[in-house]
Amino acid sequence: MGSWSERQEVKKEVKEKEKISRETLGKFFYDLAKTSFAAMVAGGAVSFFTSSNNELYWLLLLIGAFSTIVFAYIGYKVIRR
């Protein structure tokens, strides 16, 4: 009887470690999304209004928005898995 309860306890600990690991990895991807947004989208938007070469900044805004969405989606999928 003691062996069964010990195995259940070990299973519970492993599940808890996996859950914490997934949450940490998901938070990492959310942080990447926030950093990508701040650096590329917000920074590009400010430069867009202060500079005359707007074509490059449109590309920067699009890449930043796309990478933000991708990183946020990956973080969501990792946490909800």
SEKE-597818 format. One record per atom (N, C-alpha, C, O): x, y, z; residue number from 1. Coordinates in Angstrom, 1 decimal. Layout:
<nodes>
NODE       X       Y       Z    k
NODE       X       Y       Z  NUM
...
</nodes>
This chain:
<nodes>
NODE       X       Y       Z    k
NODE     0.8    -1.2     0.0    1
NODE     0.0     0.0     0.0    1
NODE     0.9     1.3     0.0    1
NODE     0.5     2.3    -0.6    1
NODE     2.0     1.2     0.7    2
NODE     2.9     2.4     0.8    2
NODE     3.5     2.7    -0.6    2
NODE     3.8     3.8    -0.9    2
NODE     3.8     1.6    -1.3    3
NODE     4.4     1.8    -2.6    3
NODE     3.5     2.5    -3.6    3
NODE     4.0     3.3    -4.4    3
NODE     2.3     2.2    -3.6    4
NODE     1.3     2.8    -4.5    4
NODE     1.2     4.3    -4.2    4
NODE     1.2     5.1    -5.1    4
NODE     1.1     4.7    -3.0    5
NODE     0.9     6.1    -2.6    5
NODE     2.2     6.9    -2.9    5
NODE     2.2     8.0    -3.3    5
NODE     3.4     6.2    -2.8    6
NODE     4.6     6.9    -3.2    6
NODE     4.7     7.1    -4.7    6
NODE     5.1     8.2    -5.1    6
NODE     4.2     6.2    -5.5    7
NODE     4.2     6.3    -6.9    7
NODE     3.3     7.5    -7.3    7
NODE     3.6     8.2    -8.2    7
NODE     2.1     7.5    -6.7    8
NODE     1.2     8.6    -6.9    8
NODE     1.7    10.0    -6.6    8
NODE     1.5    10.9    -7.3    8
NODE     2.5    10.0    -5.5    9
NODE     3.1    11.3    -5.1    9
NODE     4.2    11.7    -6.1    9
NODE     4.3    12.9    -6.4    9
NODE     5.0    10.7    -6.6   10
NODE     6.0    11.0    -7.6   10
NODE     5.3    11.5    -8.9   10
NODE     5.8    12.5    -9.5   10
NODE     4.2    10.9    -9.3   11
NODE     3.5    11.3   -10.5   11
NODE     3.0    12.8   -10.3   11
NODE     3.1    13.6   -11.3   11
NODE     2.5    13.0    -9.2   12
NODE     2.0    14.4    -8.9   12
NODE     3.1    15.4    -9.0   12
NODE     2.9    16.5    -9.5   12
NODE     4.3    15.1    -8.4   13
NODE     5.4    16.0    -8.5   13
NODE     5.9    16.2    -9.9   13
NODE     6.2    17.4   -10.3   13
NODE     5.9    15.2   -10.7   14
NODE     6.4    15.3   -12.1   14
NODE     5.4    16.2   -12.9   14
NODE     5.8    17.0   -13.6   14
NODE     4.1    16.0   -12.7   15
NODE     3.1    16.8   -13.3   15
NODE     3.2    18.3   -12.9   15
NODE     3.1    19.2   -13.8   15
NODE     3.5    18.5   -11.7   16
NODE     3.7    19.9   -11.2   16
NODE     4.9    20.5   -11.8   16
NODE     4.9    21.7   -12.2   16
NODE     6.0    19.8   -11.9   17
NODE     7.2    20.3   -12.5   17
NODE     7.0    20.6   -14.0   17
NODE     7.5    21.7   -14.5   17
NODE     6.3    19.8   -14.7   18
NODE     6.0    20.0   -16.1   18
NODE     5.1    21.2   -16.3   18
NODE     5.3    22.0   -17.2   18
NODE     4.1    21.4   -15.4   19
NODE     3.2    22.6   -15.5   19
NODE     4.0    23.9   -15.2   19
NODE     3.8    24.8   -16.0   19
NODE     4.9    23.9   -14.3   20
NODE     5.7    25.0   -14.0   20
NODE     6.7    25.3   -15.2   20
NODE     6.9    26.5   -15.5   20
NODE     7.2    24.3   -15.7   21
NODE     8.1    24.5   -16.9   21
NODE     7.4    25.1   -18.1   21
NODE     7.9    26.0   -18.7   21
NODE     6.1    24.6   -18.4   22
NODE     5.3    25.1   -19.5   22
NODE     5.0    26.6   -19.2   22
NODE     5.0    27.4   -20.1   22
NODE     4.6    26.9   -18.0   23
NODE     4.2    28.3   -17.7   23
NODE     5.4    29.2   -17.8   23
NODE     5.3    30.3   -18.3   23
NODE     6.6    28.7   -17.4   24
NODE     7.8    29.6   -17.5   24
NODE     8.2    29.8   -19.0   24
NODE     8.5    30.9   -19.4   24
NODE     8.1    28.7   -19.8   25
NODE     8.4    28.8   -21.2   25
NODE     7.3    29.7   -21.9   25
NODE     7.7    30.5   -22.8   25
NODE     6.1    29.6   -21.6   26
NODE     5.0    30.5   -22.1   26
NODE     5.3    31.9   -21.8   26
NODE     5.1    32.8   -22.6   26
NODE     5.6    32.2   -20.5   27
NODE     5.9    33.6   -20.1   27
NODE     7.1    34.1   -20.9   27
NODE     7.2    35.3   -21.2   27
NODE     8.1    33.3   -21.2   28
NODE     9.3    33.7   -22.0   28
NODE     8.8    34.1   -23.3   28
NODE     9.3    35.2   -23.8   28
NODE     7.9    33.4   -24.0   29
NODE     7.5    33.8   -25.3   29
NODE     6.6    35.1   -25.3   29
NODE     6.7    35.9   -26.2   29
NODE     5.8    35.2   -24.2   30
NODE     5.1    36.4   -24.0   30
NODE     6.0    37.6   -23.9   30
NODE     5.8    38.7   -24.4   30
NODE     7.1    37.4   -23.1   31
NODE     8.1    38.5   -22.9   31
NODE     8.8    38.8   -24.3   31
NODE     9.1    40.0   -24.5   31
NODE     9.0    37.8   -25.1   32
NODE     9.6    38.0   -26.4   32
NODE     8.6    38.9   -27.3   32
NODE     9.1    39.8   -28.0   32
NODE     7.4    38.6   -27.2   33
NODE     6.4    39.3   -27.9   33
NODE     6.3    40.8   -27.4   33
NODE     6.3    41.7   -28.3   33
NODE     6.4    41.0   -26.1   34
NODE     6.4    42.4   -25.6   34
NODE     7.7    43.1   -26.1   34
NODE     7.6    44.3   -26.4   34
NODE     8.8    42.4   -26.0   35
NODE    10.0    43.1   -26.4   35
NODE    10.0    43.4   -27.9   35
NODE    10.5    44.5   -28.4   35
NODE     9.5    42.4   -28.7   36
NODE     9.4    42.7   -30.1   36
NODE     8.5    43.8   -30.5   36
NODE     8.8    44.7   -31.3   36
NODE     7.4    43.9   -29.8   37
NODE     6.5    45.0   -30.0   37
NODE     7.2    46.4   -29.6   37
NODE     7.1    47.3   -30.3   37
NODE     7.8    46.4   -28.4   38
NODE     8.4    47.6   -28.0   38
NODE     9.5    48.1   -28.9   38
NODE     9.7    49.3   -29.2   38
NODE    10.4    47.2   -29.3   39
NODE    11.5    47.5   -30.1   39
NODE    11.2    47.8   -31.6   39
NODE    11.6    48.8   -32.1   39
NODE    10.4    47.0   -32.2   40
NODE    10.1    47.1   -33.6   40
NODE     8.9    48.0   -33.9   40
NODE     9.0    48.8   -34.8   40
NODE     7.8    47.7   -33.3   41
NODE     6.6    48.4   -33.6   41
NODE     6.6    49.8   -33.0   41
NODE     6.4    50.8   -33.7   41
NODE     6.8    49.9   -31.7   42
NODE     6.7    51.2   -31.1   42
NODE     7.9    52.1   -31.5   42
NODE     7.7    53.3   -31.8   42
NODE     9.1    51.5   -31.6   43
NODE    10.3    52.3   -32.1   43
NODE    10.1    52.6   -33.5   43
NODE    10.5    53.8   -33.9   43
NODE     9.6    51.7   -34.3   44
NODE     9.4    52.1   -35.7   44
NODE     8.3    53.1   -36.0   44
NODE     8.5    53.9   -36.9   44
NODE     7.3    53.1   -35.1   45
NODE     6.3    54.1   -35.3   45
NODE     6.8    55.5   -34.9   45
NODE     6.4    56.5   -35.6   45
NODE     7.6    55.6   -33.9   46
NODE     8.2    56.9   -33.6   46
NODE     9.1    57.4   -34.7   46
NODE     9.1    58.5   -35.1   46
NODE     9.9    56.5   -35.2   47
NODE    10.8    56.9   -36.3   47
NODE    10.1    57.2   -37.6   47
NODE    10.5    58.0   -38.4   47
NODE     8.9    56.5   -37.8   48
NODE     8.1    56.7   -38.9   48
NODE     7.6    58.2   -39.0   48
NODE     7.6    58.7   -40.1   48
NODE     7.3    58.8   -37.9   49
NODE     6.8    60.1   -37.9   49
NODE     7.9    61.2   -37.9   49
NODE     7.6    62.3   -38.1   49
NODE     9.1    60.8   -37.6   50
NODE    10.2    61.8   -37.5   50
NODE    11.1    61.7   -38.6   50
NODE    12.0    62.6   -38.7   50
NODE    11.0    60.8   -39.5   51
NODE    11.9    60.6   -40.6   51
NODE    11.2    60.8   -42.0   51
NODE    10.0    60.7   -42.0   51
NODE    12.0    61.0   -43.0   52
NODE    11.4    61.1   -44.4   52
NODE    11.5    59.8   -45.1   52
NODE    10.7    59.7   -46.1   52
NODE    12.3    58.8   -44.8   53
NODE    12.4    57.6   -45.5   53
NODE    11.4    56.6   -44.9   53
NODE    11.8    55.8   -44.0   53
NODE    10.2    56.6   -45.3   54
NODE     9.1    55.9   -44.7   54
NODE     9.0    54.4   -45.1   54
NODE     8.4    53.6   -44.4   54
NODE     9.5    54.1   -46.3   55
NODE     9.4    52.7   -46.8   55
NODE    10.0    51.7   -45.9   55
NODE     9.4    50.6   -45.6   55
NODE    11.2    52.0   -45.4   56
NODE    11.9    51.1   -44.5   56
NODE    11.1    50.9   -43.2   56
NODE    11.1    49.8   -42.6   56
NODE    10.5    52.0   -42.7   57
NODE     9.8    51.9   -41.4   57
NODE     8.5    51.1   -41.6   57
NODE     8.0    50.5   -40.6   57
NODE     7.9    51.1   -42.7   58
NODE     6.7    50.3   -43.0   58
NODE     7.1    48.8   -42.8   58
NODE     6.3    48.0   -42.2   58
NODE     8.2    48.5   -43.4   59
NODE     8.7    47.1   -43.3   59
NODE     9.0    46.7   -41.9   59
NODE     8.6    45.6   -41.4   59
NODE     9.6    47.6   -41.2   60
NODE     9.9    47.4   -39.8   60
NODE     8.6    47.2   -39.0   60
NODE     8.6    46.3   -38.1   60
NODE     7.6    48.0   -39.2   61
NODE     6.4    47.9   -38.5   61
NODE     5.7    46.5   -38.8   61
NODE     5.2    45.9   -37.9   61
NODE     5.7    46.1   -40.1   62
NODE     5.1    44.9   -40.4   62
NODE     5.8    43.7   -39.8   62
NODE     5.1    42.8   -39.3   62
NODE     7.1    43.7   -39.9   63
NODE     7.9    42.6   -39.3   63
NODE     7.7    42.5   -37.8   63
NODE     7.5    41.4   -37.2   63
NODE     7.7    43.7   -37.2   64
NODE     7.5    43.7   -35.7   64
NODE     6.1    43.2   -35.3   64
NODE     5.9    42.5   -34.4   64
NODE     5.1    43.6   -36.1   65
NODE     3.7    43.2   -35.8   65
NODE     3.6    41.7   -36.0   65
NODE     3.0    41.0   -35.1   65
NODE     4.2    41.2   -37.1   66
NODE     4.1    39.8   -37.3   66
NODE     4.8    39.0   -36.3   66
NODE     4.3    38.0   -35.8   66
NODE     6.0    39.4   -35.9   67
NODE     6.8    38.6   -34.9   67
NODE     6.1    38.7   -33.5   67
NODE     6.2    37.8   -32.7   67
NODE     5.5    39.8   -33.2   68
NODE     4.7    40.0   -31.9   68
NODE     3.6    39.0   -31.9   68
NODE     3.4    38.3   -30.9   68
NODE     2.8    38.9   -33.0   69
NODE     1.7    37.9   -33.0   69
NODE     2.2    36.5   -32.9   69
NODE     1.6    35.7   -32.2   69
NODE     3.3    36.2   -33.6   70
NODE     3.8    34.8   -33.6   70
NODE     4.3    34.4   -32.2   70
NODE     3.9    33.3   -31.7   70
NODE     5.1    35.3   -31.6   71
NODE     5.6    35.0   -30.3   71
NODE     4.4    34.8   -29.2   71
NODE     4.4    34.0   -28.4   71
NODE     3.4    35.7   -29.3   72
NODE     2.3    35.6   -28.4   72
NODE     1.5    34.3   -28.6   72
NODE     1.1    33.7   -27.7   72
NODE     1.3    33.9   -29.9   73
NODE     0.6    32.7   -30.2   73
NODE     1.4    31.5   -29.7   73
NODE     0.8    30.6   -29.1   73
NODE     2.7    31.5   -29.9   74
NODE     3.5    30.4   -29.3   74
NODE     3.4    30.3   -27.8   74
NODE     3.2    29.2   -27.3   74
NODE     3.5    31.4   -27.2   75
NODE     3.3    31.5   -25.7   75
NODE     2.0    31.0   -25.2   75
NODE     1.9    30.2   -24.2   75
NODE     0.9    31.3   -26.0   76
NODE    -0.4    30.9   -25.6   76
NODE    -0.5    29.4   -25.8   76
NODE    -1.1    28.7   -24.9   76
NODE     0.0    28.9   -26.9   77
NODE    -0.1    27.4   -27.1   77
NODE     0.7    26.6   -26.1   77
NODE     0.3    25.5   -25.7   77
NODE     1.9    27.1   -25.7   78
NODE     2.7    26.4   -24.8   78
NODE     2.0    26.3   -23.4   78
NODE     2.0    25.3   -22.8   78
NODE     1.4    27.4   -23.0   79
NODE     0.7    27.5   -21.7   79
NODE    -0.6    26.6   -21.7   79
NODE    -0.8    25.9   -20.7   79
NODE    -1.3    26.6   -22.8   80
NODE    -2.6    25.9   -22.8   80
NODE    -2.5    24.4   -23.2   80
NODE    -3.5    23.7   -23.2   80
NODE    -1.3    24.0   -23.5   81
NODE    -1.1    22.6   -23.9   81
NODE    -1.3    21.6   -22.8   81
NODE    -1.2    20.4   -23.0   81
</nodes>
